[in-house]
Amino acid sequence: MPAPSTDRSVILTFDDGPEHVDALESIVDTLDRERVSACFFLLGQGVDRHPDAARLLADHGHELANHGWSHARMPTLSEPEMFDELCRTQEAIHRATGVTPRRFRPPYGAGWINEKCPELIRSAARLDLRMAAWALDTYDWRDPNGIRLDRVTAFFQGSQPSACDDHLDLLMHVLHGTARDLSQLVALVRSRGFRFGGYDG
């Protein structure tokens, strides 16, 4: 039985794109069919290799965001190196799409940002980038790849999710297993009475 509806929204977010491009195209097809917009945190070097894939996302109305140039572990870099990772990615996305990203998610996790990485915060601020974390990691990156629907179900069946006041970010990646399972995830979220939205509404 569906849960009571809520004013809060679920944001579908995808890291590490635009590669694999064939998986990305399948994800976009599913999102189109389901009439859902998502946010894609893109790697600059991938955008540089596949500008058409980045343009596909922009043309279909999805938010483009920054995930760094090379998927580096940001705390291991100097502050100038961090800034270069972010700046080069901003430039690659803008060159490919005309879009200037407004959000950044660091590779390998965001929970440590505020306490442990002031250099990264400063680098992002210089580019007017807002940090983005997530409410639930779907573990789609674990072997075998695919969205852990049981984990998502448990998240929504527990006490009312409280990770975010206004929205719940579900973390996924541009992978073939994710593309395969995405329709089931959308149906599951809808069955819990949540609507889909973006960071700005």
N, CA, C and O atoms as a DFTB+ gen file, in Angstrom:
804 C
 N C O
     1  1       0.851      -1.194       0.000
     2  2       0.000       0.000       0.000
     3  2       0.885       1.241       0.000
     4  3       1.823       1.312       0.794
     5  1       0.619       2.220      -0.862
     6  2       1.486       3.397      -0.922
     7  2       1.522       4.161       0.384
     8  3       0.532       4.219       1.114
     9  1       2.667       4.744       0.670
    10  2       2.792       5.610       1.840
    11  2       2.049       6.906       1.575
    12  3       1.804       7.255       0.420
    13  1       1.689       7.620       2.624
    14  2       1.068       8.929       2.419
    15  2       1.960       9.816       1.587
    16  3       3.185       9.743       1.686
    17  1       1.359      10.648       0.771
    18  2       2.151      11.531      -0.073
    19  2       2.879      12.554       0.781
    20  3       2.479      12.842       1.909
    21  1       3.934      13.087       0.235
    22  2       4.751      14.052       0.952
    23  2       5.079      15.196       0.018
    24  3       5.078      15.038      -1.203
    25  1       5.358      16.344       0.597
    26  2       5.762      17.482      -0.212
    27  2       7.226      17.375      -0.627
    28  3       7.680      18.094      -1.517
    29  1       7.951      16.487       0.014
    30  2       9.360      16.369      -0.331
    31  2       9.530      15.576      -1.616
    32  3       8.695      14.748      -1.981
    33  1      10.638      15.855      -2.288
    34  2      10.880      15.218      -3.574
    35  2      12.119      14.345      -3.513
    36  3      12.982      14.507      -2.650
    37  1      12.182      13.427      -4.443
    38  2      13.361      12.598      -4.662
    39  2      14.083      13.140      -5.884
    40  3      13.469      13.397      -6.920
    41  1      15.394      13.312      -5.754
    42  2      16.231      13.731      -6.870
    43  2      17.076      12.539      -7.290
    44  3      17.812      11.971      -6.483
    45  1      16.965      12.167      -8.550
    46  2      17.816      11.117      -9.090
    47  2      19.120      11.745      -9.541
    48  3      19.120      12.654     -10.371
    49  1      20.233      11.265      -9.001
    50  2      21.538      11.810      -9.359
    51  2      22.430      10.680      -9.854
    52  3      22.392       9.561      -9.345
    53  1      23.234      11.006     -10.863
    54  2      24.110      10.020     -11.495
    55  2      25.529      10.574     -11.541
    56  3      25.756      11.660     -12.075
    57  1      26.481       9.833     -10.985
    58  2      27.884      10.225     -10.990
    59  2      28.638       9.542     -12.131
    60  3      28.186       8.541     -12.687
    61  1      29.793      10.109     -12.463
    62  2      30.820       9.498     -13.316
    63  2      30.510       9.527     -14.806
    64  3      31.277       8.959     -15.584
    65  1      29.414      10.164     -15.245
    66  2      29.149      10.277     -16.669
    67  2      30.124      11.241     -17.324
    68  3      30.936      11.868     -16.642
    69  1      30.046      11.363     -18.662
    70  2      29.041      10.731     -19.523
    71  2      29.362       9.308     -19.953
    72  3      28.557       8.694     -20.653
    73  1      30.502       8.764     -19.561
    74  2      30.793       7.370     -19.892
    75  2      30.177       6.467     -18.825
    76  3      30.162       6.838     -17.651
    77  1      29.681       5.322     -19.192
    78  2      29.606       4.637     -20.485
    79  2      28.467       5.236     -21.310
    80  3      27.338       5.347     -20.831
    81  1      28.768       5.621     -22.552
    82  2      27.809       6.393     -23.330
    83  2      26.571       5.581     -23.658
    84  3      25.466       6.123     -23.629
    85  1      26.716       4.294     -23.969
    86  2      25.532       3.500     -24.300
    87  2      24.624       3.340     -23.080
    88  3      23.400       3.344     -23.219
    89  1      25.208       3.199     -21.890
    90  2      24.395       3.159     -20.676
    91  2      23.717       4.501     -20.444
    92  3      22.554       4.552     -20.045
    93  1      24.439       5.584     -20.693
    94  2      23.866       6.923     -20.535
    95  2      22.662       7.106     -21.453
    96  3      21.626       7.618     -21.029
    97  1      22.796       6.692     -22.695
    98  2      21.687       6.841     -23.638
    99  2      20.464       6.051     -23.181
   100  3      19.336       6.519     -23.331
   101  1      20.674       4.863     -22.627
   102  2      19.562       4.068     -22.107
   103  2      18.915       4.744     -20.907
   104  3      17.691       4.746     -20.775
   105  1      19.737       5.318     -20.031
   106  2      19.208       6.036     -18.862
   107  2      18.366       7.220     -19.319
   108  3      17.282       7.453     -18.783
   109  1      18.851       7.967     -20.300
   110  2      18.094       9.110     -20.802
   111  2      16.769       8.650     -21.413
   112  3      15.741       9.298     -21.212
   113  1      16.780       7.558     -22.145
   114  2      15.536       7.028     -22.730
   115  2      14.524       6.698     -21.641
   116  3      13.339       7.008     -21.769
   117  1      14.996       6.066     -20.568
   118  2      14.089       5.714     -19.465
   119  2      13.547       6.960     -18.789
   120  3      12.351       7.040     -18.509
   121  1      14.400       7.923     -18.526
   122  2      13.956       9.164     -17.889
   123  2      12.935       9.886     -18.765
   124  3      11.951      10.425     -18.258
   125  1      13.165       9.897     -20.072
   126  2      12.193      10.496     -20.990
   127  2      10.850       9.777     -20.878
   128  3       9.799      10.407     -20.758
   129  1      10.906       8.469     -20.920
   130  2       9.672       7.672     -20.878
   131  2       8.911       7.899     -19.570
   132  3       7.682       7.954     -19.555
   133  1       9.658       8.030     -18.478
   134  2       9.035       8.204     -17.162
   135  2       8.742       9.674     -16.848
   136  3       8.116       9.984     -15.834
   137  1       9.192      10.567     -17.713
   138  2       9.016      12.016     -17.522
   139  2       9.625      12.481     -16.196
   140  3       8.985      13.141     -15.378
   141  1      10.873      12.107     -16.031
   142  2      11.633      12.443     -14.826
   143  2      12.921      13.140     -15.257
   144  3      13.603      12.690     -16.178
   145  1      13.244      14.237     -14.588
   146  2      14.521      14.910     -14.794
   147  2      15.502      14.484     -13.715
   148  3      15.101      14.131     -12.606
   149  1      16.783      14.518     -14.040
   150  2      17.814      14.080     -13.109
   151  2      18.977      15.057     -13.136
   152  3      19.023      15.968     -13.963
   153  1      19.905      14.857     -12.229
   154  2      21.133      15.644     -12.191
   155  2      22.308      14.700     -12.447
   156  3      22.435      13.664     -11.794
   157  1      23.159      15.063     -13.395
   158  2      24.308      14.252     -13.768
   159  2      25.593      14.969     -13.376
   160  3      25.885      16.060     -13.867
   161  1      26.356      14.341     -12.483
   162  2      27.650      14.866     -12.049
   163  2      28.709      14.284     -12.985
   164  3      29.034      13.099     -12.907
   165  1      29.241      15.125     -13.869
   166  2      30.060      14.685     -14.985
   167  2      31.543      14.850     -14.722
   168  3      31.971      15.807     -14.077
   169  1      32.317      13.911     -15.226
   170  2      33.772      14.000     -15.195
   171  2      34.245      14.787     -16.409
   172  3      33.833      14.508     -17.535
   173  1      35.100      15.761     -16.184
   174  2      35.543      16.620     -17.270
   175  2      36.231      15.869     -18.388
   176  3      36.003      16.171     -19.559
   177  1      37.073      14.888     -18.056
   178  2      37.778      14.173     -19.113
   179  2      36.817      13.349     -19.964
   180  3      37.058      13.147     -21.154
   181  1      35.727      12.872     -19.358
   182  2      34.722      12.155     -20.119
   183  2      33.953      13.079     -21.048
   184  3      33.651      12.716     -22.186
   185  1      33.636      14.272     -20.562
   186  2      32.963      15.258     -21.408
   187  2      33.864      15.652     -22.564
   188  3      33.398      15.836     -23.689
   189  1      35.165      15.781     -22.285
   190  2      36.114      16.137     -23.331
   191  2      36.154      15.071     -24.428
   192  3      36.309      15.387     -25.607
   193  1      36.013      13.811     -24.026
   194  2      36.021      12.717     -25.006
   195  2      34.682      12.560     -25.714
   196  3      34.632      12.140     -26.870
   197  1      33.588      12.899     -25.016
   198  2      32.245      12.635     -25.552
   199  2      31.348      13.872     -25.399
   200  3      30.351      13.821     -24.678
   201  1      31.685      14.965     -26.060
   202  2      30.863      16.169     -25.914
   203  2      29.418      15.963     -26.367
   204  3      28.505      16.583     -25.820
   205  1      29.202      15.101     -27.360
   206  2      27.832      14.850     -27.819
   207  2      26.973      14.236     -26.716
   208  3      25.778      14.517     -26.629
   209  1      27.581      13.398     -25.874
   210  2      26.824      12.784     -24.785
   211  2      26.421      13.835     -23.751
   212  3      25.312      13.792     -23.219
   213  1      27.312      14.770     -23.469
   214  2      26.957      15.859     -22.561
   215  2      25.843      16.709     -23.151
   216  3      24.929      17.125     -22.440
   217  1      25.921      16.967     -24.454
   218  2      24.865      17.751     -25.110
   219  2      23.528      17.024     -25.063
   220  3      22.479      17.655     -24.933
   221  1      23.564      15.694     -25.171
   222  2      22.326      14.912     -25.074
   223  2      21.619      15.188     -23.750
   224  3      20.401      15.370     -23.721
   225  1      22.366      15.218     -22.672
   226  2      21.777      15.479     -21.356
   227  2      21.172      16.878     -21.302
   228  3      20.051      17.062     -20.828
   229  1      21.917      17.850     -21.787
   230  2      21.406      19.224     -21.774
   231  2      20.163      19.351     -22.642
   232  3      19.201      20.016     -22.259
   233  1      20.180      18.718     -23.805
   234  2      19.041      18.812     -24.722
   235  2      17.785      18.179     -24.146
   236  3      16.673      18.561     -24.510
   237  1      17.955      17.208     -23.245
   238  2      16.806      16.533     -22.642
   239  2      16.423      17.135     -21.294
   240  3      15.598      16.574     -20.573
   241  1      17.012      18.264     -20.957
   242  2      16.568      19.020     -19.795
   243  2      17.121      18.581     -18.466
   244  3      16.570      18.940     -17.425
   245  1      18.198      17.813     -18.466
   246  2      18.782      17.363     -17.200
   247  2      19.822      18.360     -16.711
   248  3      20.461      19.048     -17.507
   249  1      19.984      18.430     -15.395
   250  2      20.980      19.326     -14.829
   251  2      22.370      18.724     -14.997
   252  3      22.580      17.539     -14.740
   253  1      23.307      19.547     -15.426
   254  2      24.696      19.133     -15.561
   255  2      25.489      19.703     -14.402
   256  3      25.415      20.897     -14.113
   257  1      26.253      18.838     -13.735
   258  2      27.008      19.254     -12.561
   259  2      28.437      18.730     -12.662
   260  3      28.749      17.895     -13.511
   261  1      29.285      19.226     -11.792
   262  2      30.726      18.993     -11.829
   263  2      31.093      17.852     -10.879
   264  3      30.667      17.830      -9.724
   265  1      31.895      16.901     -11.385
   266  2      32.377      15.786     -10.558
   267  2      33.905      15.704     -10.603
   268  3      34.501      14.673     -10.291
   269  1      34.520      16.825     -11.002
   270  2      35.969      16.843     -11.127
   271  2      36.413      16.348     -12.498
   272  3      35.621      15.798     -13.263
   273  1      37.669      16.549     -12.785
   274  2      38.197      16.187     -14.107
   275  2      38.482      14.699     -14.238
   276  3      38.102      14.082     -15.232
   277  1      39.148      14.115     -13.244
   278  2      39.725      12.773     -13.413
   279  2      39.295      11.771     -12.347
   280  3      39.890      10.698     -12.240
   281  1      38.284      12.096     -11.562
   282  2      37.843      11.231     -10.444
   283  2      38.940      11.079      -9.398
   284  3      39.080      10.019      -8.787
   285  1      39.708      12.127      -9.196
   286  2      40.784      12.103      -8.205
   287  2      40.206      12.141      -6.792
   288  3      39.111      12.654      -6.559
   289  1      40.969      11.588      -5.865
   290  2      40.631      11.713      -4.441
   291  2      41.060      13.111      -3.996
   292  3      42.246      13.369      -3.789
   293  1      40.100      13.991      -3.853
   294  2      40.412      15.400      -3.655
   295  2      41.309      15.681      -2.447
   296  3      42.195      16.529      -2.550
   297  1      41.119      15.006      -1.304
   298  2      41.984      15.339      -0.162
   299  2      43.456      15.035      -0.392
   300  3      44.306      15.510       0.361
   301  1      43.774      14.251      -1.418
   302  2      45.179      13.947      -1.704
   303  2      45.846      15.020      -2.561
   304  3      47.057      14.976      -2.779
   305  1      45.060      15.984      -3.049
   306  2      45.591      17.007      -3.955
   307  2      45.898      18.296      -3.205
   308  3      45.353      18.557      -2.132
   309  1      46.768      19.081      -3.784
   310  2      46.986      20.427      -3.277
   311  2      45.795      21.296      -3.665
   312  3      45.000      20.925      -4.529
   313  1      45.677      22.458      -3.019
   314  2      44.572      23.338      -3.357
   315  2      44.613      23.796      -4.820
   316  3      43.561      23.822      -5.460
   317  1      45.770      24.157      -5.378
   318  2      45.784      24.498      -6.812
   319  2      45.355      23.329      -7.698
   320  3      44.691      23.533      -8.714
   321  1      45.731      22.105      -7.319
   322  2      45.319      20.938      -8.102
   323  2      43.815      20.709      -8.007
   324  3      43.178      20.351      -8.997
   325  1      43.243      20.912      -6.817
   326  2      41.790      20.804      -6.662
   327  2      41.083      21.809      -7.567
   328  3      40.144      21.467      -8.286
   329  1      41.550      23.045      -7.517
   330  2      40.914      24.077      -8.324
   331  2      41.014      23.736      -9.803
   332  3      40.061      23.946     -10.553
   333  1      42.153      23.216     -10.228
   334  2      42.332      22.843     -11.632
   335  2      41.351      21.747     -12.028
   336  3      40.787      21.800     -13.121
   337  1      41.131      20.750     -11.164
   338  2      40.161      19.686     -11.447
   339  2      38.767      20.271     -11.692
   340  3      38.076      19.885     -12.635
   341  1      38.373      21.195     -10.838
   342  2      37.045      21.789     -10.959
   343  2      36.956      22.732     -12.146
   344  3      35.981      22.708     -12.897
   345  1      37.980      23.565     -12.311
   346  2      37.949      24.583     -13.356
   347  2      37.946      23.949     -14.740
   348  3      37.172      24.359     -15.605
   349  1      38.801      22.956     -14.959
   350  2      38.855      22.300     -16.268
   351  2      37.514      21.633     -16.595
   352  3      37.092      21.615     -17.752
   353  1      36.856      21.093     -15.584
   354  2      35.568      20.448     -15.820
   355  2      34.497      21.473     -16.151
   356  3      33.678      21.254     -17.045
   357  1      34.498      22.598     -15.432
   358  2      33.570      23.676     -15.775
   359  2      33.730      24.075     -17.236
   360  3      32.751      24.219     -17.968
   361  1      34.975      24.249     -17.644
   362  2      35.255      24.687     -19.007
   363  2      34.832      23.645     -20.031
   364  3      34.285      23.996     -21.076
   365  1      35.079      22.357     -19.746
   366  2      34.717      21.298     -20.688
   367  2      33.212      21.207     -20.861
   368  3      32.723      21.058     -21.981
   369  1      32.468      21.295     -19.757
   370  2      31.012      21.207     -19.839
   371  2      30.454      22.418     -20.576
   372  3      29.557      22.280     -21.408
   373  1      30.974      23.592     -20.277
   374  2      30.487      24.791     -20.966
   375  2      30.825      24.762     -22.451
   376  3      30.017      25.165     -23.288
   377  1      32.012      24.287     -22.767
   378  2      32.419      24.206     -24.169
   379  2      31.514      23.241     -24.949
   380  3      31.172      23.506     -26.101
   381  1      31.135      22.146     -24.331
   382  2      30.325      21.133     -25.006
   383  2      28.856      21.506     -25.092
   384  3      28.180      21.148     -26.057
   385  1      28.349      22.231     -24.082
   386  2      26.888      22.399     -23.955
   387  2      26.424      23.840     -23.836
   388  3      25.241      24.121     -24.029
   389  1      27.328      24.760     -23.522
   390  2      26.911      26.125     -23.219
   391  2      26.402      26.305     -21.808
   392  3      25.996      27.402     -21.428
   393  1      26.420      25.224     -21.017
   394  2      25.923      25.251     -19.639
   395  2      27.098      25.421     -18.680
   396  3      28.140      24.786     -18.844
   397  1      26.922      26.280     -17.683
   398  2      27.897      26.416     -16.603
   399  2      27.342      25.747     -15.357
   400  3      26.389      26.255     -14.767
   401  1      27.910      24.619     -14.940
   402  2      27.385      23.928     -13.760
   403  2      27.386      24.799     -12.516
   404  3      28.226      25.685     -12.356
   405  1      26.428      24.530     -11.641
   406  2      26.300      25.267     -10.388
   407  2      26.529      24.394      -9.164
   408  3      26.501      24.879      -8.032
   409  1      26.758      23.085      -9.397
   410  2      26.943      22.170      -8.277
   411  2      28.146      21.274      -8.508
   412  3      28.543      21.002      -9.641
   413  1      28.709      20.827      -7.398
   414  2      29.876      19.945      -7.434
   415  2      29.703      18.849      -6.399
   416  3      29.319      19.103      -5.258
   417  1      29.994      17.620      -6.820
   418  2      30.063      16.495      -5.876
   419  2      31.442      15.865      -6.023
   420  3      31.814      15.451      -7.121
   421  1      32.201      15.785      -4.944
   422  2      33.538      15.196      -5.053
   423  2      33.466      13.685      -5.211
   424  3      32.592      13.044      -4.627
   425  1      34.368      13.109      -5.989
   426  2      34.436      11.653      -6.073
   427  2      34.690      11.018      -4.707
   428  3      35.321      11.618      -3.838
   429  1      34.201       9.822      -4.537
   430  2      34.443       8.993      -3.350
   431  2      33.731       9.485      -2.104
   432  3      34.036       9.024      -1.004
   433  1      32.797      10.405      -2.245
   434  2      32.019      10.760      -1.071
   435  2      32.098      12.212      -0.694
   436  3      33.080      12.901      -0.970
   437  1      31.026      12.668      -0.047
   438  2      30.928      14.083       0.270
   439  2      30.758      14.337       1.761
   440  3      30.755      15.497       2.174
   441  1      30.618      13.321       2.573
   442  2      30.304      13.533       3.972
   443  2      31.391      14.222       4.765
   444  3      31.131      14.788       5.826
   445  1      32.629      14.175       4.245
   446  2      33.760      14.731       4.990
   447  2      34.046      16.179       4.647
   448  3      34.952      16.777       5.228
   449  1      33.299      16.760       3.720
   450  2      33.706      18.055       3.157
   451  2      33.831      19.134       4.221
   452  3      34.898      19.730       4.365
   453  1      32.776      19.396       4.963
   454  2      32.748      20.571       5.830
   455  2      33.839      20.540       6.890
   456  3      34.443      21.568       7.197
   457  1      34.092      19.354       7.449
   458  2      35.040      19.281       8.556
   459  2      36.484      19.144       8.082
   460  3      37.399      19.639       8.741
   461  1      36.696      18.484       6.957
   462  2      38.037      18.014       6.643
   463  2      38.681      18.617       5.410
   464  3      39.866      18.385       5.170
   465  1      37.956      19.371       4.633
   466  2      38.567      19.813       3.387
   467  2      38.244      21.271       3.067
   468  3      37.569      21.543       2.074
   469  1      38.713      22.214       3.885
   470  2      38.438      23.627       3.608
   471  2      39.024      24.073       2.272
   472  3      38.489      24.980       1.633
   473  1      40.126      23.439       1.842
   474  2      40.727      23.816       0.558
   475  2      39.758      23.553      -0.589
   476  3      39.649      24.355      -1.517
   477  1      39.052      22.419      -0.517
   478  2      38.091      22.091      -1.567
   479  2      36.902      23.039      -1.527
   480  3      36.394      23.442      -2.573
   481  1      36.463      23.390      -0.351
   482  2      35.361      24.346      -0.225
   483  2      35.755      25.680      -0.852
   484  3      34.957      26.293      -1.561
   485  1      36.966      26.123      -0.597
   486  2      37.418      27.382      -1.189
   487  2      37.496      27.281      -2.712
   488  3      37.101      28.207      -3.420
   489  1      38.000      26.166      -3.207
   490  2      38.103      25.982      -4.656
   491  2      36.734      26.020      -5.315
   492  3      36.557      26.656      -6.354
   493  1      35.769      25.341      -4.715
   494  2      34.414      25.341      -5.266
   495  2      33.806      26.733      -5.210
   496  3      33.140      27.164      -6.152
   497  1      34.033      27.433      -4.109
   498  2      33.451      28.768      -3.960
   499  2      33.994      29.735      -5.006
   500  3      33.266      30.610      -5.474
   501  1      35.252      29.589      -5.374
   502  2      35.835      30.463      -6.407
   503  2      35.110      30.327      -7.743
   504  3      35.126      31.245      -8.564
   505  1      34.474      29.176      -7.953
   506  2      33.750      28.926      -9.203
   507  2      32.235      28.991      -9.010
   508  3      31.473      28.584      -9.887
   509  1      31.805      29.508      -7.853
   510  2      30.376      29.603      -7.529
   511  2      29.688      28.246      -7.592
   512  3      28.544      28.147      -8.035
   513  1      30.378      27.209      -7.153
   514  2      29.817      25.867      -7.121
   515  2      29.333      25.531      -5.720
   516  3      30.047      25.735      -4.738
   517  1      28.122      25.019      -5.640
   518  2      27.571      24.548      -4.374
   519  2      27.846      23.059      -4.228
   520  3      27.741      22.302      -5.193
   521  1      28.200      22.646      -3.016
   522  2      28.467      21.239      -2.748
   523  2      27.163      20.446      -2.710
   524  3      26.134      20.945      -2.255
   525  1      27.222      19.218      -3.189
   526  2      26.069      18.321      -3.148
   527  2      26.509      16.974      -2.592
   528  3      27.528      16.421      -3.005
   529  1      25.738      16.460      -1.661
   530  2      25.996      15.135      -1.101
   531  2      24.909      14.179      -1.608
   532  3      24.510      14.262      -2.769
   533  1      24.433      13.284      -0.757
   534  2      23.305      12.422      -1.109
   535  2      22.667      11.901       0.161
   536  3      23.280      11.909       1.229
   537  1      21.418      11.444       0.034
   538  2      20.712      10.848       1.154
   539  2      20.879       9.338       1.186
   540  3      20.952       8.740       2.259
   541  1      20.941       8.714      -0.001
   542  2      21.060       7.259      -0.074
   543  2      21.945       6.873      -1.246
   544  3      21.722       7.296      -2.380
   545  1      22.950       6.063      -0.953
   546  2      23.766       5.425      -1.988
   547  2      23.070       4.122      -2.359
   548  3      22.884       3.251      -1.508
   549  1      22.686       3.985      -3.618
   550  2      21.971       2.778      -4.049
   551  2      22.890       1.577      -4.231
   552  3      22.422       0.481      -4.539
   553  1      24.185       1.769      -4.044
   554  2      25.180       0.698      -4.182
   555  2      25.169       0.069      -5.573
   556  3      25.513      -1.103      -5.726
   557  1      24.785       0.826      -6.569
   558  2      24.767       0.273      -7.927
   559  2      26.170      -0.008      -8.461
   560  3      26.325      -0.715      -9.457
   561  1      27.179       0.537      -7.812
   562  2      28.565       0.370      -8.230
   563  2      29.193      -0.915      -7.714
   564  3      30.272      -1.306      -8.159
   565  1      28.518      -1.572      -6.776
   566  2      29.082      -2.797      -6.218
   567  2      28.865      -3.968      -7.167
   568  3      27.897      -3.997      -7.928
   569  1      29.769      -4.924      -7.112
   570  2      29.693      -6.096      -7.969
   571  2      28.717      -7.112      -7.376
   572  3      28.825      -7.428      -6.191
   573  1      27.767      -7.635      -8.159
   574  2      27.476      -7.301      -9.548
   575  2      26.728      -5.967      -9.635
   576  3      25.889      -5.662      -8.788
   577  1      27.038      -5.180     -10.664
   578  2      26.452      -3.852     -10.791
   579  2      24.937      -3.930     -10.932
   580  3      24.400      -4.844     -11.557
   581  1      24.277      -2.974     -10.352
   582  2      22.826      -2.867     -10.429
   583  2      22.310      -2.158      -9.197
   584  3      22.922      -2.230      -8.132
   585  1      21.187      -1.471      -9.335
   586  2      20.592      -0.749      -8.209
   587  2      20.130      -1.753      -7.168
   588  3      19.423      -2.706      -7.496
   589  1      20.518      -1.550      -5.925
   590  2      20.093      -2.440      -4.845
   591  2      18.692      -2.015      -4.412
   592  3      18.522      -1.219      -3.489
   593  1      17.705      -2.561      -5.094
   594  2      16.325      -2.166      -4.828
   595  2      15.900      -2.530      -3.414
   596  3      15.060      -1.849      -2.827
   597  1      16.471      -3.600      -2.857
   598  2      16.148      -3.953      -1.480
   599  2      16.625      -2.874      -0.514
   600  3      15.965      -2.580       0.482
   601  1      17.778      -2.290      -0.821
   602  2      18.303      -1.201       0.024
   603  2      17.409       0.033      -0.080
   604  3      17.136       0.693       0.922
   605  1      16.959       0.338      -1.287
   606  2      16.071       1.480      -1.484
   607  2      14.743       1.238      -0.776
   608  3      14.207       2.139      -0.130
   609  1      14.213       0.023      -0.898
   610  2      12.959      -0.321      -0.221
   611  2      13.084      -0.148       1.282
   612  3      12.203       0.430       1.919
   613  1      14.175      -0.647       1.852
   614  2      14.381      -0.528       3.302
   615  2      14.469       0.934       3.712
   616  3      13.963       1.314       4.768
   617  1      15.099       1.746       2.897
   618  2      15.227       3.168       3.201
   619  2      13.853       3.827       3.313
   620  3      13.604       4.599       4.239
   621  1      12.966       3.520       2.368
   622  2      11.643       4.132       2.379
   623  2      10.680       3.463       3.351
   624  3       9.705       4.087       3.772
   625  1      10.930       2.211       3.716
   626  2      10.029       1.528       4.639
   627  2      10.351       1.829       6.088
   628  3       9.531       1.582       6.972
   629  1      11.535       2.360       6.340
   630  2      11.901       2.702       7.699
   631  2      11.158       3.935       8.170
   632  3      10.163       4.342       7.571
   633  1      11.646       4.518       9.237
   634  2      11.056       5.769       9.681
   635  2      11.188       6.786       8.564
   636  3      12.099       6.694       7.741
   637  1      10.289       7.752       8.529
   638  2      10.264       8.718       7.431
   639  2      11.667       9.261       7.198
   640  3      12.273       9.811       8.118
   641  1      12.195       9.115       5.977
   642  2      13.576       9.559       5.726
   643  2      13.791      11.002       6.166
   644  3      12.957      11.873       5.918
   645  1      14.906      11.233       6.813
   646  2      15.169      12.562       7.357
   647  2      16.543      13.087       6.960
   648  3      17.062      14.009       7.590
   649  1      17.136      12.504       5.916
   650  2      18.486      12.924       5.541
   651  2      18.524      14.357       5.021
   652  3      19.542      15.037       5.150
   653  1      17.429      14.816       4.439
   654  2      17.362      16.172       3.911
   655  2      16.002      16.744       4.250
   656  3      15.022      16.003       4.332
   657  1      15.924      18.048       4.447
   658  2      14.658      18.674       4.780
   659  2      13.698      18.711       3.594
   660  3      12.505      18.446       3.745
   661  1      14.218      19.040       2.425
   662  2      13.349      19.301       1.285
   663  2      13.387      18.238       0.213
   664  3      12.413      18.064      -0.519
   665  1      14.488      17.525       0.106
   666  2      14.596      16.537      -0.953
   667  2      15.520      15.411      -0.517
   668  3      16.330      15.568       0.396
   669  1      15.384      14.285      -1.181
   670  2      16.193      13.109      -0.917
   671  2      16.968      12.768      -2.182
   672  3      16.378      12.393      -3.195
   673  1      18.278      12.898      -2.123
   674  2      19.121      12.601      -3.278
   675  2      19.446      11.106      -3.288
   676  3      20.004      10.581      -2.325
   677  1      19.098      10.429      -4.374
   678  2      19.481       9.034      -4.544
   679  2      20.699       8.979      -5.463
   680  3      20.649       9.448      -6.601
   681  1      21.780       8.411      -4.969
   682  2      23.038       8.354      -5.707
   683  2      23.096       7.103      -6.579
   684  3      22.927       5.981      -6.101
   685  1      23.340       7.327      -7.872
   686  2      23.580       6.239      -8.820
   687  2      24.768       6.613      -9.692
   688  3      25.370       7.673      -9.527
   689  1      25.093       5.726     -10.620
   690  2      26.219       5.941     -11.520
   691  2      25.804       5.556     -12.933
   692  3      24.825       4.838     -13.134
   693  1      26.560       6.044     -13.902
   694  2      26.244       5.740     -15.302
   695  2      26.840       4.366     -15.621
   696  3      27.960       4.248     -16.118
   697  1      26.049       3.337     -15.316
   698  2      26.450       1.945     -15.480
   699  2      25.335       1.167     -16.172
   700  3      24.172       1.571     -16.139
   701  1      25.698       0.054     -16.795
   702  2      24.697      -0.727     -17.517
   703  2      23.658      -1.327     -16.575
   704  3      22.472      -1.355     -16.902
   705  1      24.090      -1.806     -15.413
   706  2      23.133      -2.358     -14.462
   707  2      22.153      -1.313     -13.964
   708  3      20.980      -1.609     -13.738
   709  1      22.631      -0.099     -13.794
   710  2      21.764       1.002     -13.373
   711  2      20.728       1.304     -14.449
   712  3      19.550       1.503     -14.153
   713  1      21.178       1.336     -15.696
   714  2      20.253       1.566     -16.810
   715  2      19.172       0.480     -16.834
   716  3      17.999       0.769     -17.069
   717  1      19.570      -0.744     -16.594
   718  2      18.619      -1.863     -16.605
   719  2      17.568      -1.726     -15.501
   720  3      16.397      -2.036     -15.722
   721  1      17.973      -1.267     -14.319
   722  2      17.099      -1.279     -13.141
   723  2      16.350       0.028     -12.913
   724  3      15.532       0.116     -11.997
   725  1      16.614       1.036     -13.722
   726  2      16.101       2.371     -13.413
   727  2      14.581       2.439     -13.404
   728  3      14.009       3.096     -12.534
   729  1      13.917       1.789     -14.334
   730  2      12.439       1.828     -14.360
   731  2      11.855       1.268     -13.068
   732  3      10.867       1.791     -12.552
   733  1      12.461       0.214     -12.549
   734  2      11.971      -0.368     -11.294
   735  2      12.160       0.603     -10.137
   736  3      11.308       0.705      -9.255
   737  1      13.277       1.312     -10.146
   738  2      13.508       2.298      -9.089
   739  2      12.458       3.403      -9.145
   740  3      11.910       3.792      -8.113
   741  1      12.177       3.907     -10.335
   742  2      11.174       4.965     -10.472
   743  2       9.828       4.489      -9.956
   744  3       9.144       5.222      -9.242
   745  1       9.441       3.273     -10.307
   746  2       8.162       2.728      -9.838
   747  2       8.151       2.596      -8.318
   748  3       7.140       2.878      -7.675
   749  1       9.261       2.172      -7.749
   750  2       9.345       2.020      -6.295
   751  2       9.186       3.359      -5.587
   752  3       8.432       3.465      -4.620
   753  1       9.891       4.378      -6.061
   754  2       9.795       5.698      -5.438
   755  2       8.366       6.221      -5.524
   756  3       7.837       6.753      -4.548
   757  1       7.756       6.073      -6.664
   758  2       6.375       6.540      -6.820
   759  2       5.426       5.777      -5.920
   760  3       4.458       6.345      -5.415
   761  1       5.690       4.498      -5.714
   762  2       4.805       3.702      -4.859
   763  2       4.844       4.159      -3.405
   764  3       3.925       3.878      -2.636
   765  1       5.906       4.863      -3.032
   766  2       6.030       5.378      -1.666
   767  2       5.437       6.768      -1.518
   768  3       5.496       7.356      -0.439
   769  1       4.859       7.306      -2.606
   770  2       4.163       8.586      -2.525
   771  2       5.036       9.804      -2.689
   772  3       4.581      10.921      -2.444
   773  1       6.296       9.621      -3.103
   774  2       7.183      10.753      -3.320
   775  2       7.088      11.218      -4.765
   776  3       6.799      10.432      -5.668
   777  1       7.335      12.499      -4.970
   778  2       7.407      13.030      -6.321
   779  2       8.874      13.214      -6.692
   780  3       9.750      13.268      -5.829
   781  1       9.117      13.308      -7.985
   782  2      10.475      13.575      -8.469
   783  2      10.645      15.071      -8.706
   784  3       9.724      15.759      -9.147
   785  1      11.828      15.546      -8.405
   786  2      12.119      16.966      -8.608
   787  2      13.590      17.169      -8.831
   788  3      14.342      16.220      -9.052
   789  1      13.998      18.429      -8.770
   790  2      15.398      18.775      -8.897
   791  2      15.829      19.605      -7.710
   792  3      15.038      19.857      -6.801
   793  1      17.076      20.028      -7.712
   794  2      17.584      20.816      -6.594
   795  2      16.858      22.140      -6.437
   796  3      16.775      22.679      -5.334
   797  1      16.342      22.655      -7.519
   798  2      15.659      23.954      -7.460
   799  2      14.142      23.827      -7.538
   800  3      13.452      24.808      -7.816
   801  1      13.625      22.644      -7.298
   802  2      12.170      22.491      -7.286
   803  2      11.685      21.212      -7.896
   804  3      10.479      20.970      -7.944
